[in-house]
Amino acid sequence: MTEQFNINQFNCSINGTGQTLIWAHGSTGSIQSEDAIGLYAWHRFPKKLQLIRYDAVGHGLSSAGKCVEDYLWPELANDMISIATHFSTPSALILGGQSMGSATCLFAALKHPHKVKGLILMNPPTAWHARAAQVGDYHKIAKAARIFGGKGLAKINAKHWDKLLPSWLINGHEHSVLGMLDGLKLMTRQTLDQLFRAAALNDLPNKQQLAELTMPTLILAWHGDKTHPIETAIQLHAIIPNSTLHIAASIDEVNEWPELISEFCLRL
């Protein structure tokens, strides 16, 4: 577990000034892979807001973790708040993230509710009973990672997109969807092993804790993704009092997400 925060361990990107949105990518992702996909359109994010993006520990160009515990979501939440505090006013944060990043946001908001003005949860991951049923799968992936490494797993995933993403999304972004694997290709066997063993231990906070979150929350999900089932998003919407839910079923609806994120941040 990280004993002392060191900003030099993290690859960060900071643009704009004003109200801060700090954004966390998903598992095996990175700043580079998000840009390669083209789904987020960060280049259109309002310049009068500050956008902080970073590669999580062991991802992209950030330093690798030392042990499994460094990849647990509460620890990632500590990293998020430390990075945000380093670059911005800590009492005026909007936290946002995709998949693993959205889980990071929830733990950070629960630990530092007085610092958080809003939450953006994109594609929340499997949680609670559904996640418990996948523990064995995460251990299998960890074993495969020790054998094949990041490049090997990327080749395998490239042949099985239909099991990873909705078909309508693949068709709509067929020229850029392979960019999702850019982050995975860079990851070492040891990092992936620790990451997926941590995935077997990770879960979202319990529902009683989440019900205590009162800040405005934007939840974004899409149909047809087993790793990010809409059931998680629907339950989060029911639990978090001041939340709004958008569920996409087409590429046109997903293409509206960057504007929804910008509008949400500007309102705050």
N, C-alpha and C positions, 0 to 999 in steps of 0.2 A: 504494500500500500504506500502511496506517495506520502513522504514525511514532510517535505518542504516544497512549496510551489516555485517553479522556475519557468518564467514565460518563454525562455529561450528553447524549451523543450517542444514548443508548439509552433506550427506553421499557421500564421494568421493573415487575414486580409481585412483591411479597414477602409471603408469608403463613406463619404458624406459626413455631415455634422448634425448635431441636435439629438432628439430622442433616439435611444439606442435599441436596435433589434440585434440580438446575438443569436446566430443560427448554427445548429448542430446537424451534421449529415447523418445518414444511416450507417448501419454496420457494414464494414468492408468498403465504405464509400470514402469520399474525400472532396476537397474543394475542386480538384481537377476533374473528378468523375461527374460532379454536378454540372460543371460548365460544359463538359463534353455531351451530356444528355440534351442540354438546351431547354429542359422542361421548366426551369425556375426563372429564367429571364432576369437574372439579377442585374444585368446592365440597365434595366428599366426601373429599378427600385429608386424611389424619390431621393434626390441628392440632399434634400433638407432634413433627411433622417440619417443617422449613423448606422451603417450595416457592418457588423463584425461577424466574419466567418472564420472557422478554424478547422484544422484537421485534428480529430480526436487522438488521444494517446494510441500509438501503434498504427495509425492510419496515415495515408498520404506521406507528407514530408515531416510529420511530427515524430518525436522519439518514441521508441517502443516501450511498453510497460515492462516492469520487472517480474510481475507475477499475475496470476489469475485475478486477484483482488483489484488490481488496477483497472480492470475492464468491467467491474460491477457498476451498475447504473448509479447508485448513490455516490460512488467515487468519481464517475464522469460528471455528475452534477457539481461536485466540488470544483472540478477543473473549469467547468463552464462559468461559475460565479467568479472564480479567481481571474479568469481571462477578462471577463466583462468589467470587473472592478479595476483591473490594470489599465484598461483603455477608455473607461467611461465613468459617468456619474453613477455610483452604485445604487442610488435610490430611485432611478428612473429607467428600469429595464423592461423590455419586452423579450421574452424567451421564446424561441421557435426551433423546431427541428422535425426531421423526417425519421420515422421508425425508431431506431435506437435513440436518435436525437430527441424525439418527442418524449420518450421515457426519461431521458436526461432532464428535460425541462420540468417534468412533474416532480421529480425528486428535488430539484433545485428550488422550485416554488414552495414546496412544503417546508424546506429547511430555512428559506429566506423570504417568507411571504411579504415582508415589509419592503423588500427591494424590487418586487415584481409588479408591474402595472398591467401586464397582459401575457397570455400564452397563445402560441400557435402550434397545434398538434397535427402534423401531416402524417397520414398512414400509420396510426398507432399500431404497435405489434401485437401478436397474440398475447393473451394475458390470463391470469387466474387458472381456472380449470383447463382451459384449452391449452395453455402453455405447459402446464404440468404433464399433459399427455404427449408433449413433444420433447421431453428431456432426453429420451433415448436417441432421438434424431440428432440432437445437438452433439451428443457424444460420438455418434457415427461420423458426423461432419468433421469433428476435431481429429478423429483417427484418419480420415481421408486427407485432411490438411497436412498431417505429419508425413503422409506418403507423397502427395502430389505437389504441395506448396501452392502459392497463390496463382502462378501461371497455369498450373495443372487444373486447379479448380475452375479457373476462368474458362479454359477450353471445354470442360465438362458442362458448365452452366450455359455456354454459348450454344450448345446443342439441345438444350432443354428449356428454352425461353418460355414455352407454353406452360411449364410448371411453376414459373417464377413470376410472370406478369400477365395481366389480362390481354387477350388476343387483340382487342381493339386498340390498346395502347402500343403494342408491338407494331401493328400495322400503321398507326399514326405517326410513330417515330422510328420507322424502320431504318433510316439512315444514321440515326444517332444513338439507338438503344444500346449498341455494343459499348458505348461510352460508360455505361453503368459498371462495366467490369474493369475499368482503368484502375480504380483504387485497389481492387482485389489482386491484380497482377503484381502490384508492388509489395505485397505483404509476405513476410517470411513464414516458414513452417511453424516456428516457435510462437510467433505472434498470433497466428490463426488458431493454433492449438489452445492457447490461453484464452483467446477471444470466445471461442465456441464452448469451452468448458465453463467460462463465465456465463455464457448464454443459457446454459443448463441450470444455473443458479439464479439468474435474473428473473424478476417479475415486476409488474407494476405495483405501486403502493396499494394497500387494501382500500376498499370502497369507502369505509368510514373516514379514512384520512383524506381521500380525494374530495369528499363532500365538504371539507373545510376550506377548499379553495374558492375564494369569492371574486377573484379578478376576472375581467372579461376574457373569454377563451374562444378561439376559433379552431374548429376541428374539421379537417379535410380528409376524406377517404374515397376510395374507388372500389367499384364492384370487380369481382373476379380475381382476387389476390389472396391465396391461402395464407401467406406469411403475414399479411396485413388485413385480416378479415374485417368487414364492416361491422360485425358484431361488437368488436372492441370499441370502435368509434361511437356506435349507438349507445353502448353502456356508459361510456365516458360522458356523453351528452346528457344522459339521464341523471348521472351522479353529480356533475359539476354544475352548480346553480346558474351561473351567468355565462353559459356556453351557447355557441351557435354551430350547427352541423351542416356541412355541405358534402353530399355523396355524389360522385361523378360516375356516369355510366357511358361516357363517350369522350373522345379526344378533344372535342370542342369544349366540353365542360371542364376538363383538366387544364386546357389552355387559359381558362379564366382565373385559375388559382393565383398567378402572380399579381393580378389586379386586386383580388380579394385580400391578399396579404398586405399589399401596399395601402389599401383603403382602411384596413383594420388598424394598421400602425398609425396612419395619419389621424384617425379618430381619437386615438389615445394621446 
